[in-house]
Amino acid sequence: MGQTLHFAIVGTGSIAGHFIRSIQEIDGCEVAALCSSTQQRALAAREKYNIEAYSDLSVLLQHEQVDIVCICTASGLHLQAAVIAANAGKHIICEKPLEIDTQRVDQMIQACDDNQVKLGCIFQNRFSEDFVKLRQMVESGLLGKMVAINAMIPWYRSDSYYGDSHWRGTLDGDGGGALINQGIHTVDLFQLLGGPVAEVFGKVLTTTHDIEGEDLAMAVVTFKSGLIGQIQASTSMWPGYPERLEVYGEKGSIILEGGIISHFNVQGIEHQVAVSSGDISGSSNPMAISHQLHRKQILDFANAVRTDTQPVIDGREGRKAVALIEGIYRSSRLGQPVIMG
Ligand SMILES: NC(=O)c1ccc[n+]([C@@H]2O[C@H](COP(=O)([O-])OP(=O)(O)OC[C@H]3O[C@@H](n4cnc5c(N)ncnc54)[C@H](O)[C@@H]3O)[C@@H](O)[C@H]2O)c1
């Protein structure tokens, strides 16, 4: 197993609890300290988790032995924490999206490269057993010639979800709305299956919430392979339904719903479809997701640090979904398709 890895967690809001629980369940990993935005929140976090807590990441890193910094702050604050951690020589595992646009993501990647530390981006749904199976089946050519891939995220978030937060749905804090915050998980799986993107034609709107970002997005994506697909993401579709990744090929189709293969119809092949034990997708409740997939991804990152190899989702991998979403936003502003780099 090697030496114990010590983690610091910056940002002690909703998702931080998933990191603390995951790290505490992994052999040879420990949470050394937490960092909140204020002294008062640090005291509350120390009380809640019984772990040393600070209100300044630089001070934390001066006082504590830390190998890996987990960034769980608002999306538009990831860069700031990443630069501090990278300059202190710490490896970084950062919540999705890495940052709110590719320019800021590139600065994070650069800071990590300059300091020779690893950067990982949380996209825990890539670690779902059924997604792994689906990807293997698609890549093995089981569906024959591909016809289309769709990412559908008909989620719901209440007005208070946005109103009670200083950053959700804002352009500076979130980078947008339903696409870059909620939809990005499925957009990431979509681009992983489809490969490099050639062109996007998108439209985003704010329909039912009083926010700067979008609560409805639709896009047609053309991959470099010639395959096309569509993305639909929302936080206005009450009561919220599990997200779907639909893969259609000439020999059949597979649909992943809430991380589980819900439909499997491929000519001449039997496959047992799992029955979901409830909605664990976060379609209407952001905290309904289990920490199990975070645990798998944090374990992968810890192994990468120990063996000096790349984590499954490094900075450049994490950048791809942000670039695709940025293309959709640009297309919507211009009212025309945009060619991707
Ligand atoms: N992977 C997932 O499924 C998932 C789920 C939820 C959130 N997220 C991501 O996690 C991040 C945090 O989301 P959340 O829902 O936990 O948000 P949150 O608002 O509940 O928590 C963010 C925390 O960061 C703190 N903070 C802000 N600036 C800080 C600073 N400079 N130093 C220390 N702390 C600071 C805030 O006070 C707050 O406690 C976002 O990027 C979000 O997209 C990912």
The ligand as an SDF file (V2000), in Angstrom:
LIG
                    3D

 44 48  0  0  0  0  0  0  0  0999 V2000
  -19.5020   15.6400   -8.6530 N   0  0  0  0  0  0  0  0  0  0  0  0
  -20.7150   15.9770   -8.2640 C   0  0  0  0  0  0  0  0  0  0  0  0
  -21.6750   15.2150   -8.4340 O   0  0  0  0  0  0  0  0  0  0  0  0
  -20.9440   17.3130   -7.6230 C   0  0  0  0  0  0  0  0  0  0  0  0
  -22.0840   17.5390   -6.8390 C   0  0  0  0  0  0  0  0  0  0  0  0
  -22.2320   18.7850   -6.2270 C   0  0  0  0  0  0  0  0  0  0  0  0
  -21.2900   19.7870   -6.4290 C   0  0  0  0  0  0  0  0  0  0  0  0
  -20.2180   19.5400   -7.2280 N   0  0  0  0  0  0  0  0  0  0  0  0
  -19.2170   20.5960   -7.4690 C   0  0  0  0  0  0  0  0  0  0  0  0
  -18.5400   20.8640   -6.2440 O   0  0  0  0  0  0  0  0  0  0  0  0
  -18.2530   22.2490   -6.1150 C   0  0  0  0  0  0  0  0  0  0  0  0
  -18.8660   22.7620   -4.8200 C   0  0  0  0  0  0  0  0  0  0  0  0
  -20.2710   22.5630   -4.8700 O   0  0  0  0  0  0  0  0  0  0  0  0
  -21.1490   22.4900   -3.5250 P   0  0  0  0  0  0  0  0  0  0  0  0
  -22.4940   22.0750   -3.9730 O   0  0  0  0  0  0  0  0  0  0  0  0
  -20.4540   21.7200   -2.4800 O   0  0  0  0  0  0  0  0  0  0  0  0
  -21.1680   24.0450   -3.1630 O   0  0  0  0  0  0  0  0  0  0  0  0
  -21.4630   24.7330   -1.7450 P   0  0  0  0  0  0  0  0  0  0  0  0
  -21.8570   26.1290   -2.0110 O   0  0  0  0  0  0  0  0  0  0  0  0
  -22.3500   23.8510   -0.9270 O   0  0  0  0  0  0  0  0  0  0  0  0
  -20.0270   24.6960   -1.0710 O   0  0  0  0  0  0  0  0  0  0  0  0
  -18.9550   25.4750   -1.5520 C   0  0  0  0  0  0  0  0  0  0  0  0
  -18.1530   25.8450   -0.3370 C   0  0  0  0  0  0  0  0  0  0  0  0
  -16.9560   26.5010   -0.6790 O   0  0  0  0  0  0  0  0  0  0  0  0
  -16.7480   27.5220    0.2870 C   0  0  0  0  0  0  0  0  0  0  0  0
  -15.7710   28.4770   -0.2240 N   0  0  0  0  0  0  0  0  0  0  0  0
  -15.9610   29.4390   -1.1190 C   0  0  0  0  0  0  0  0  0  0  0  0
  -14.8080   30.0930   -1.3100 N   0  0  0  0  0  0  0  0  0  0  0  0
  -13.8710   29.5070   -0.5320 C   0  0  0  0  0  0  0  0  0  0  0  0
  -12.4860   29.7160   -0.2930 C   0  0  0  0  0  0  0  0  0  0  0  0
  -11.8190   30.6750   -0.9550 N   0  0  0  0  0  0  0  0  0  0  0  0
  -11.8330   28.9150    0.5820 N   0  0  0  0  0  0  0  0  0  0  0  0
  -12.4920   27.9240    1.2270 C   0  0  0  0  0  0  0  0  0  0  0  0
  -13.8170   27.6840    1.0360 N   0  0  0  0  0  0  0  0  0  0  0  0
  -14.4820   28.4600    0.1730 C   0  0  0  0  0  0  0  0  0  0  0  0
  -18.1190   28.0950    0.4990 C   0  0  0  0  0  0  0  0  0  0  0  0
  -18.2040   28.8610    1.6650 O   0  0  0  0  0  0  0  0  0  0  0  0
  -18.9200   26.7850    0.5670 C   0  0  0  0  0  0  0  0  0  0  0  0
  -18.8990   26.2360    1.8530 O   0  0  0  0  0  0  0  0  0  0  0  0
  -18.7700   22.9110   -7.3990 C   0  0  0  0  0  0  0  0  0  0  0  0
  -17.7300   23.0480   -8.3260 O   0  0  0  0  0  0  0  0  0  0  0  0
  -19.8120   21.9240   -7.9120 C   0  0  0  0  0  0  0  0  0  0  0  0
  -19.9490   21.9670   -9.3200 O   0  0  0  0  0  0  0  0  0  0  0  0
  -20.0230   18.3380   -7.7930 C   0  0  0  0  0  0  0  0  0  0  0  0
  1  2  1  0
  2  3  2  0
  2  4  1  0
  4  5  1  0
  4 44  2  0
  5  6  2  0
  6  7  1  0
  7  8  2  0
  8  9  1  0
  8 44  1  0
  9 10  1  0
  9 42  1  0
 10 11  1  0
 11 12  1  0
 11 40  1  0
 12 13  1  0
 13 14  1  0
 14 15  2  0
 14 16  1  0
 14 17  1  0
 17 18  1  0
 18 19  2  0
 18 20  1  0
 18 21  1  0
 21 22  1  0
 22 23  1  0
 23 24  1  0
 23 38  1  0
 24 25  1  0
 25 26  1  0
 25 36  1  0
 26 27  1  0
 26 35  1  0
 27 28  2  0
 28 29  1  0
 29 30  1  0
 29 35  2  0
 30 31  1  0
 30 32  2  0
 32 33  1  0
 33 34  2  0
 34 35  1  0
 36 37  1  0
 36 38  1  0
 38 39  1  0
 40 41  1  0
 40 42  1  0
 42 43  1  0
M  CHG  2   8   1  16  -1
M  END
$$$$
